Amino acid sequence: MSERYSRQIIIPQIGNEGQEKLARSSVIVAGAGGLGSPALTYLAAAGVGRLGFIDSDAVASSNLNRQFLHNTNDIGKLKTASAKEKLCAFNNKIQINSINEHITGDNAEALFSGYDIVIGAVDSFETRFLINIACVSLNTPYIDGGINGFSGCVLFSNPPHTPCLNCIFPETATKKETPGVLGTTAGITGTIEANIALLYLLGLPNPLENKLLMYDGLRMDFDLIEIKRNEECRVCNG
């Protein structure tokens, strides 16, 4: 394998076999912003063979406190174009697919079909629910991330082995709002999402199976909360 990955190949749990697994793997990330920037960067760095991402927004100056795939010169550009340029320059040995579309109930399954795992990196609960529904329908594992201020959470969903997003955060209980966020909160949460994806692709034990990770940056505290499927969930047990 490439010298590029030598420092992770020497990890006993990875080796050449694990690196080859990553090269054969595919991940798609919904969002190329605060969570998507670290998730996409570390997946590309690890050598995931096919990396896709979806975004329909343009770069704004208010993005730049956390979305490091974009810079001042990118303001006004499509995030898909800006992010793809950086990722291709970072690792030109992997396949990178950018999709400039808005995720809807009509196109979600088609967008996520054919990938080994989906990462949610969006700030809209409505979109997170659409991704969750599509992934349950496709039987594709989904890693959901959420951030607010100094706090972040990460959920691994793979019914029937785990709860889905709707089991833990019922759609009717959510609020539509634009949260404030510290850049480091987005960086830490998105990096954890990438880490869980890599563990899954490598076939290593998943510490978030049937657990919800909560991160509090004010206290530097990580909590793993036991979670269970909702037998009346309209998405994964309907």
KOLGUNU-11349 format. One record per residue (C-alpha): residue number from 1; x, y, z. Coordinates in pm, 1 decimal. Example, Ala and Ser with C-alpha at 12.3 -4.5 7.8 and 13.67 -1.06 7.14 Angstrom:
{1; {1230.0; -450.0; 780.0}};
{2; {1367.0; -106.0; 714.0}};
REM end
This chain:
{1; {0.0; 0.0; 0.0}};
{2; {97.3; 365.1; -38.5}};
{3; {356.7; 524.5; 188.7}};
{4; {86.7; 784.7; 248.7}};
{5; {-98.0; 547.1; 482.5}};
{6; {207.9; 388.3; 645.5}};
{7; {147.7; 538.0; 988.7}};
{8; {-198.6; 385.9; 1012.3}};
{9; {-103.8; 58.2; 845.3}};
{10; {135.8; -13.2; 1133.5}};
{11; {-157.8; -1.8; 1376.7}};
{12; {-222.0; -370.5; 1462.8}};
{13; {-600.2; -338.4; 1415.9}};
{14; {-555.6; -201.0; 1061.7}};
{15; {-252.2; -335.6; 876.3}};
{16; {-247.4; -386.4; 500.1}};
{17; {-569.7; -586.1; 510.7}};
{18; {-755.0; -305.1; 686.0}};
{19; {-615.6; -45.8; 449.2}};
{20; {-736.0; -251.7; 155.5}};
{21; {-1081.3; -266.3; 316.3}};
{22; {-1087.2; 112.7; 333.9}};
{23; {-978.6; 139.1; -29.0}};
{24; {-1275.5; -80.5; -128.1}};
{25; {-1520.4; 112.9; 90.8}};
{26; {-1756.8; 398.5; 17.8}};
{27; {-1902.0; 671.8; 239.5}};
{28; {-2140.5; 953.7; 158.6}};
{29; {-2167.0; 1263.4; 377.4}};
{30; {-2477.7; 1480.5; 381.6}};
{31; {-2337.1; 1829.3; 424.4}};
{32; {-2003.0; 1994.8; 353.0}};
{33; {-2009.5; 2243.5; 638.0}};
{34; {-1912.6; 2241.4; 1004.5}};
{35; {-1950.1; 1867.8; 1061.0}};
{36; {-1878.8; 1772.0; 701.5}};
{37; {-1542.3; 1951.5; 690.5}};
{38; {-1371.4; 1729.9; 951.5}};
{39; {-1564.4; 1416.6; 853.2}};
{40; {-1473.3; 1444.8; 484.9}};
{41; {-1114.2; 1547.3; 553.5}};
{42; {-1038.4; 1254.4; 783.9}};
{43; {-1214.8; 1000.7; 562.3}};
{44; {-1009.8; 1124.7; 267.4}};
{45; {-695.5; 1116.9; 479.8}};
{46; {-764.8; 756.3; 580.6}};
{47; {-795.1; 646.1; 217.5}};
{48; {-1163.8; 560.9; 188.6}};
{49; {-1182.1; 462.9; -178.1}};
{50; {-1505.1; 634.0; -279.4}};
{51; {-1618.8; 945.0; -96.3}};
{52; {-1938.3; 1130.3; -182.2}};
{53; {-2095.4; 1439.3; -34.4}};
{54; {-2415.0; 1637.6; -84.8}};
{55; {-2476.0; 2009.2; -30.4}};
{56; {-2689.0; 2272.8; -198.9}};
{57; {-2560.3; 2585.7; -22.3}};
{58; {-2308.1; 2851.7; -118.8}};
{59; {-2020.5; 2954.3; 107.1}};
{60; {-2102.2; 3250.1; 335.4}};
{61; {-1871.5; 3444.8; 563.2}};
{62; {-2066.8; 3320.1; 867.1}};
{63; {-1956.1; 2965.5; 778.8}};
{64; {-1587.1; 3033.1; 821.1}};
{65; {-1563.0; 2999.7; 1201.1}};
{66; {-1600.1; 2623.6; 1161.5}};
{67; {-1616.0; 2510.5; 795.7}};
{68; {-1245.9; 2479.5; 716.3}};
{69; {-1294.8; 2318.4; 373.9}};
{70; {-1380.7; 2673.9; 263.3}};
{71; {-1195.8; 3003.0; 295.4}};
{72; {-1245.7; 3374.1; 231.7}};
{73; {-1183.0; 3338.3; -139.8}};
{74; {-1465.0; 3083.3; -163.8}};
{75; {-1742.9; 3313.4; -40.4}};
{76; {-2027.5; 3293.0; -288.0}};
{77; {-1906.6; 2967.0; -444.0}};
{78; {-2106.5; 2645.0; -419.5}};
{79; {-1987.2; 2442.2; -122.5}};
{80; {-1970.9; 2133.2; -342.7}};
{81; {-1723.1; 2303.5; -574.5}};
{82; {-1515.8; 2454.3; -294.8}};
{83; {-1499.3; 2133.2; -90.8}};
{84; {-1423.8; 1909.8; -389.2}};
{85; {-1134.7; 2132.8; -491.8}};
{86; {-976.9; 2104.9; -144.4}};
{87; {-1038.6; 1731.2; -109.4}};
{88; {-902.3; 1646.0; -454.4}};
{89; {-588.6; 1848.3; -380.4}};
{90; {-558.1; 1674.4; -43.3}};
{91; {-588.9; 1319.3; -179.4}};
{92; {-604.5; 1268.8; -555.7}};
{93; {-583.3; 890.0; -527.2}};
{94; {-943.4; 838.3; -417.1}};
{95; {-1273.8; 892.4; -599.1}};
{96; {-1458.2; 1202.5; -480.9}};
{97; {-1816.4; 1266.7; -592.3}};
{98; {-1985.6; 1598.8; -514.8}};
{99; {-2363.0; 1636.3; -550.1}};
{100; {-2518.7; 1981.8; -557.5}};
{101; {-2873.8; 1892.5; -456.2}};
{102; {-3119.9; 1963.5; -179.0}};
{103; {-3213.5; 1644.1; 5.7}};
{104; {-3586.1; 1571.2; -12.9}};
{105; {-3816.5; 1282.0; 58.5}};
{106; {-3829.1; 1212.9; -314.0}};
{107; {-3454.7; 1190.8; -385.0}};
{108; {-3298.8; 1080.3; -55.8}};
{109; {-3292.8; 706.2; -127.8}};
{110; {-3144.0; 757.5; -473.5}};
{111; {-2874.7; 990.7; -335.3}};
{112; {-2760.4; 748.5; -63.8}};
{113; {-2799.3; 422.3; -254.9}};
{114; {-2480.8; 229.6; -328.6}};
{115; {-2273.9; 352.2; -33.8}};
{116; {-2157.6; 141.0; 260.6}};
{117; {-2246.6; 400.5; 523.5}};
{118; {-2405.0; 746.2; 543.6}};
{119; {-2290.2; 1033.7; 765.4}};
{120; {-2528.8; 1314.1; 853.8}};
{121; {-2360.8; 1652.9; 880.4}};
{122; {-2654.4; 1890.6; 846.4}};
{123; {-2803.9; 2146.0; 1083.7}};
{124; {-3170.1; 2080.5; 1000.6}};
{125; {-3364.6; 1822.7; 1199.8}};
{126; {-3608.1; 1795.0; 909.9}};
{127; {-3325.3; 1685.1; 679.1}};
{128; {-3181.2; 1452.6; 943.8}};
{129; {-3517.1; 1275.0; 963.1}};
{130; {-3529.4; 1240.1; 584.1}};
{131; {-3180.6; 1086.8; 584.5}};
{132; {-3278.8; 849.2; 864.8}};
{133; {-3591.0; 731.5; 681.2}};
{134; {-3393.9; 671.2; 361.0}};
{135; {-3119.8; 478.8; 540.2}};
{136; {-3368.6; 256.1; 722.7}};
{137; {-3537.4; 182.2; 390.3}};
{138; {-3201.8; 105.4; 224.6}};
{139; {-3072.9; -99.6; 522.2}};
{140; {-2768.4; 129.2; 525.1}};
{141; {-2601.9; 230.4; 854.2}};
{142; {-2637.2; 599.1; 938.1}};
{143; {-2420.5; 812.2; 1166.5}};
{144; {-2608.8; 1120.2; 1282.9}};
{145; {-2437.4; 1422.7; 1434.5}};
{146; {-2583.4; 1729.3; 1601.8}};
{147; {-2425.1; 2039.3; 1753.9}};
{148; {-2539.5; 2337.6; 1958.2}};
{149; {-2307.2; 2588.4; 2121.7}};
{150; {-2047.9; 2393.6; 2317.8}};
{151; {-2238.1; 2063.9; 2292.1}};
{152; {-2247.1; 1782.7; 2040.7}};
{153; {-2403.5; 1438.7; 2004.7}};
{154; {-2340.4; 1140.3; 1779.0}};
{155; {-2573.8; 846.8; 1712.9}};
{156; {-2501.5; 526.5; 1519.2}};
{157; {-2819.8; 387.4; 1362.3}};
{158; {-2845.4; 42.1; 1204.6}};
{159; {-3188.2; -114.6; 1268.0}};
{160; {-3281.7; -377.1; 1367.9}};
{161; {-2952.5; -401.6; 1558.7}};
{162; {-2983.3; -49.3; 1702.3}};
{163; {-3241.4; 225.1; 1739.9}};
{164; {-3288.1; 472.2; 1456.4}};
{165; {-3279.5; 850.1; 1494.1}};
{166; {-3657.5; 870.0; 1525.6}};
{167; {-3653.4; 622.4; 1816.5}};
{168; {-3437.2; 859.2; 2022.1}};
{169; {-3545.0; 1200.1; 1892.5}};
{170; {-3910.2; 1168.2; 1786.0}};
{171; {-3989.0; 1403.9; 1500.9}};
{172; {-4274.8; 1570.4; 1685.1}};
{173; {-4043.9; 1664.4; 1974.0}};
{174; {-3794.7; 1871.3; 1777.3}};
{175; {-3768.7; 2246.1; 1735.7}};
{176; {-3677.6; 2433.8; 1419.6}};
{177; {-3405.0; 2681.1; 1507.3}};
{178; {-3062.6; 2798.8; 1398.5}};
{179; {-2821.3; 2709.6; 1680.5}};
{180; {-2506.3; 2898.0; 1766.2}};
{181; {-2195.2; 2683.7; 1751.2}};
{182; {-1829.5; 2705.1; 1844.6}};
{183; {-1594.9; 2588.1; 1570.6}};
{184; {-1422.3; 2335.1; 1793.5}};
{185; {-1757.2; 2174.9; 1878.3}};
{186; {-1820.2; 2109.3; 1510.1}};
{187; {-1462.7; 1983.9; 1464.0}};
{188; {-1478.8; 1737.8; 1752.2}};
{189; {-1825.6; 1607.2; 1664.1}};
{190; {-1751.0; 1565.1; 1292.7}};
{191; {-1422.9; 1392.0; 1372.1}};
{192; {-1604.9; 1145.2; 1597.8}};
{193; {-1849.9; 1072.5; 1315.3}};
{194; {-1557.3; 994.9; 1083.9}};
{195; {-1396.5; 775.3; 1350.7}};
{196; {-1712.6; 568.3; 1396.5}};
{197; {-1741.3; 526.8; 1018.9}};
{198; {-1382.0; 402.8; 997.8}};
{199; {-1435.5; 155.1; 1282.6}};
{200; {-1742.5; 21.0; 1103.2}};
{201; {-1564.7; -10.0; 767.6}};
{202; {-1269.1; -185.3; 930.3}};
{203; {-1498.7; -432.1; 1108.2}};
{204; {-1378.3; -321.0; 1452.3}};
{205; {-1599.0; -308.9; 1765.2}};
{206; {-1836.1; -12.9; 1756.1}};
{207; {-1852.5; 172.8; 2090.2}};
{208; {-2169.2; 355.6; 1979.3}};
{209; {-2379.6; 47.4; 1909.4}};
{210; {-2692.9; 105.2; 2118.8}};
{211; {-2535.2; 409.6; 2282.9}};
{212; {-2570.1; 783.8; 2232.6}};
{213; {-2254.5; 992.5; 2271.2}};
{214; {-2302.9; 1332.9; 2432.5}};
{215; {-2016.9; 1584.7; 2437.9}};
{216; {-2002.4; 1893.3; 2662.8}};
{217; {-1720.0; 2126.3; 2565.8}};
{218; {-1768.4; 2351.8; 2867.5}};
{219; {-1693.3; 2065.4; 3105.9}};
{220; {-1479.5; 1860.7; 2864.2}};
{221; {-1709.1; 1571.5; 2940.2}};
{222; {-1813.3; 1273.6; 2724.5}};
{223; {-2113.1; 1062.3; 2823.5}};
{224; {-2222.0; 732.6; 2666.0}};
{225; {-2592.8; 683.5; 2725.8}};
{226; {-2758.1; 343.6; 2681.1}};
{227; {-3040.6; 359.4; 2426.6}};
{228; {-3304.7; 113.1; 2307.7}};
{229; {-3530.4; 81.0; 2005.9}};
{230; {-3877.7; 224.3; 2036.1}};
{231; {-4109.7; -64.0; 1955.6}};
{232; {-4365.8; 189.6; 1833.4}};
{233; {-4123.8; 386.4; 1613.1}};
{234; {-4300.1; 473.5; 1289.3}};
{235; {-3971.6; 457.5; 1092.4}};
{236; {-3785.5; 141.6; 1192.0}};
{237; {-4063.2; -66.9; 1346.7}};
{238; {-4369.0; 41.9; 1152.9}};
REM end
